[in-house]
């Protein structure tokens, strides 16, 4: 990866869910049912591994972002059951990494999502310098909304 030159974007969201870590992990890695549980996702299409949460599983995810439908290809690059998993994607000259970490806490589970974007091209670095400060709040809100949707399911069962 290229150096960021000060235009990398990192956003972290944390949520506590009143459910055991095994249940929370099961929901967060149930990719075949993600579109039914997460309001922001309109469609999931599995390209490799049929939606099973494992390293190498690849999918195409469609959601509405900033008022427009966007479709991105994503894949799992690391997975430690009941502890963490990493999803990566590349789009418009930027390499994205999302790291989900699960920590038991007082009978529940704390989930931390760290989302980062690293520009890979000159134009992506220029756009990142302009847009990252404007977009980080909206991205954090979207990521937290996804986690809130899964929290509702986990705590309802």
TORBA-127727 format. One record per residue (C-alpha): residue in one letter; x, y, z. Coordinates in steps of 0.1 Angstrom, whole numbers, plus 5000, padded with zeros to 4 digits. Example, Ala and Ser with C-alpha at 12.3 -4.5 7.8 and 13.67 -1.06 7.14 Angstrom:
A512349555078
S513749895071
END
This chain:
X500050005000
X501150364993
X501750605022
X498750805032
X500451145032
X497951265058
X494751175039
X493850835053
X490450825070
X489750615101
X486450595118
X485750385149
X482250295163
X481650095195
X478349945207
X477549725237
X475049445231
X473149265260
X473748925245
X476448655248
X479448685225
X478548365207
X475148505197
X476548845187
X479248675166
X476648455149
X474548755139
X477548975127
X478848685106
X475448565092
X476148735058
X473348545039
X470748715062
X472449065064
X470149235039
X467049135060
X468549245093
X470449565083
X468349845069
X471150005050
X471849695029
X469549635000
X471249334983
X473949074989
X475348854962
X477948584971
X480848544947
X482948294967
X482248054997
X478448084994
X478248335023
X480048125049
X482048345072
X485648235065
X488748385050
X488348425013
X484548465013
X483748734988
X480448914981
X478949204963
X476949434986
X474549704975
X473349984997
X472250344994
X474950585004
X474750965003
X471450934984
X472750704957
X472850324953
X476350194956
X477649834950
X481049724962
X482849394962
X484149294997
X486048995011
X487148855044
X490948855049
X491148745086
X488748575110
X489248465146
X485948305158
X484248495186
X487048755186
X487448945153
X487248955116
X488549185089
X486749285056
X488549455028
X487449634996
X488849854969
X486850124952
X487650444933
X491350414940
X490950354978
X491650044998
X489150005026
X489549785057
X486849715083
X487949545115
X485249405138
X486349315173
X484149135199
X484849165236
X482849005264
X481649255289
X479349215320
X477348925304
X477149115271
X479349185242
X481149505231
X481649535194
X484149775180
X484249855143
X487250035129
X486850145093
X489750295073
X490350405038
X493850435023
X494150614989
X496050414963
X496150664935
X497051034932
X493451134924
X492250934954
X494751114977
X493551454964
X489851364968
X490551215002
X492151535014
X489051725004
X486251475012
X487451265042
X486851535068
X483351595054
X482451225051
X483751075083
X480751185104
X478351035079
X480250715076
X480450675114
X476650735116
X476050465089
X478350205105
X476650265139
X473250225124
X474249885109
X475449775143
X472249905160
X470149695136
X472049385146
X471849485183
X468049495181
X468049135167
X470549005193
X468649155222
X465249045210
X466048675210
END
